[in-house]
Amino acid sequence: MERRDFLTSSGATALALAASTGLTAAHAQNAPGWNKAAFDTKSLADAAKAMGATSAPVESKDLILQAPEIAENGSVVRIGAQSNLANTTQISFVVEKNPSALAAMFDIPTGTDANVSTNIKMGQSSNVYALAKAGDKFFYAVKEVKVTLGGCGG
């Protein structure tokens, strides 16, 4: 079997497997908890508002954002956040200069540690925010991440 044939058939098999288990983009966007309006926002304030904030998010030392100062490759930037705020029910990541500012959103089940991490894409150097919902208020932590090789785009 030629390498190209193998890759083509493997890709089709992986896609079929993902579809059969329900792991498709359309399914994710229609899943309970999917907040399309929040993912269409362009700023921290707009994202918080789309998630139900009635006032502007407040910076908090009890929300710790882990992000690199320099990301060598914007296609894969590892970030994380830990909230020490009581009653944290959600942690999200917002990238100020990405086309869609909201990069990820995590619901935190009651009784679990509010500690999450993920990989995101960044097209250029930007402020990255961790946004936590605790009770009915929103809090943030921010860090500038410098990208040396862009990840968002064509």
C-alpha positions, 0 to 999 in steps of 0.5 A, spaced: 500 500 500 502 506 498 503 511 503 498 516 500 493 511 500 494 509 507 493 516 509 487 517 505 484 510 508 486 512 515 483 519 515 476 516 512 476 511 517 478 516 523 472 520 521 467 515 520 469 512 527 469 519 530 462 520 526 459 514 529 461 516 536 458 522 535 464 526 535 463 531 530 463 539 530 456 539 528 454 535 534 458 539 539 455 545 537 448 543 538 450 539 545 447 542 551 451 547 554 454 550 547 454 557 547 455 559 540 454 567 542 460 567 547 464 563 542 462 569 536 465 574 541 471 579 540 473 581 547 473 579 554 467 583 556 463 581 550 465 574 552 463 575 559 456 578 557 454 572 553 456 567 559 451 571 563 455 577 566 451 583 569 457 587 570 464 587 568 469 582 570 474 583 576 481 582 576 483 577 581 489 574 585 485 568 586 485 566 579 492 563 577 493 563 569 499 559 567 501 561 560 508 561 556 511 568 556 513 566 549 510 561 544 515 558 539 509 556 535 502 559 535 499 553 533 499 549 539 500 554 546 499 550 552 495 554 557 492 552 564 488 556 570 487 554 577 481 558 581 481 558 588 475 562 588 469 559 592 464 556 588 467 556 581 463 553 576 466 555 570 473 557 567 474 560 560 480 562 556 480 568 552 485 570 547 484 578 545 487 578 538 484 571 535 478 572 530 474 569 535 476 571 542 473 565 546 478 559 545 475 554 550 470 554 556 470 549 561 464 547 566 467 545 573 462 540 577 461 542 584 466 539 589 471 538 584 478 542 583 477 548 579 483 547 575 484 546 567 489 546 562 488 545 554 492 547 548 490 553 544 491 556 537 494 564 537 495 567 530 499 573 533 502 576 540 496 577 545 493 578 552 491 571 554 485 571 559 483 566 564 476 568 566 472 564 572 465 564 574 464 564 581 457 565 584 454 570 579 460 574 578 466 573 573 473 574 575 480 574 570 487 573 570 491 576 564 498 574 561 501 577 555 504 571 550 508 573 545 508 568 539 514 567 534 510 563 529 503 564 527 498 559 528 491 562 526 490 563 519 489 559 512 
